[in-house]
Amino acid sequence: MTRVPPISIGILARETQLSKPTLTIMLNRLEKNGYVKRFPSETDHRVVFIESTGKDKHLEKLYADIADKMSKIFYKGFSPKEIDQFENCLARILNNLIGNSHENHS
């Protein structure tokens, strides 16, 4: 897998749709166990970045294998066209939920 660049906690919260307090709790655990490290932005002291330490590399294949098995279970009996249609519908639902969330916080 390609190395993932550092990401700010704010962007990570937005991309994962997690609140900053919830994300902070998760990141504290990951940092304590050596999976991520935090460091301040060089240009803005209010911004904190998160970066993988690489300790999780051994889990990538395991994750890929599990994800593949789950996909085979999920999509058993579906044609490729049906899978595409279903995933497009899910993406639309997600976009509706995200849009509604942004509308309610404005």
N, C-alpha and C positions, 0 to 999 in steps of 0.2 A: 504494500500500500504506500501511497505517496505521503510524505511528511506533511502534516497539517500545520499551517502557520498559526502563530499566536492570535488570539481573539480577545477583544475587550469583554468584560463581564456584562456591560450594557448591551452590546450586540448579541452576545450569547443568550441573554435573557429574552431579548426580542425574537431571535430566531427560534428559540425553543418554546416560546410562549409561557415561560416560567417567571414567576415573580422574583425579584432580586433576593428577597429573604430566603425563599425556597432554594434558589440556585446557590446562594451562599452556603447554606447548610450542606448541600450536596458537594460543593467544591471543597469545603473544609474537610470532609471525609476523604475525598479523592486525594487532596494534598497530604493529609495525615498518613495515608497509605502509599504515598510516593508515586501516584499516577499523574498528577499535574503539579505545576509550580506557578506561582503568581509573581508578577513583577510590575512595577509602576511604569507608566509611559514616560519617555524621556522628554516629551514636549508638554504634557498636561498632567500635573500631579494628582488630579482628580480621577484619572483613568487608570484602571488596573487591568493588566492583560493576564490571560491564562494560556499556558502552553503545556502540551503533553510531554512527559519525561521519557516516553518510549517504553516504560515498564509494561504497558499493555500489549506490546507487540505479539507476545505468545498467545494472546486471546483472539487475535484477528482471524486465524484459521478456524478456531472453534466457533466463533460468532458466524462466520461465513457458512460453515457446515450446518449450524442450527437454523440459520435464516433460509438456507436452501431446502432443508427438510420441512420447515414450516410452510414455505411457499408451495411445495408439492402437496401438502395436506390441504392448505387453503384452496388451491386451484384445481384440485382433483375433479376431472370431468368437465372443466372449462376449456373452451377453445381459445387460441391466442386472441382472437377478436373479442371474445367475451371478457377476457382478462383486461384488455385495453379499455373496453367500455366501462367496466367496473372501476378500474383505477382512475379513469377520467371523472367518473361520478364522485368518487371519494375526494379527488382533488378539488372539485367544485364545491362540495360540502365543506371541506376545510377552508377554502377561500371565503365562503359565506360566513363561517364562524369567526374567522380572523377579522373580516370586514365588520361584522356585528360588534366584535369586541372593541375595535378601534372606534366605532361610532358611539358606543356607550361610554368610552373614556374621554371623549372630546368635550 
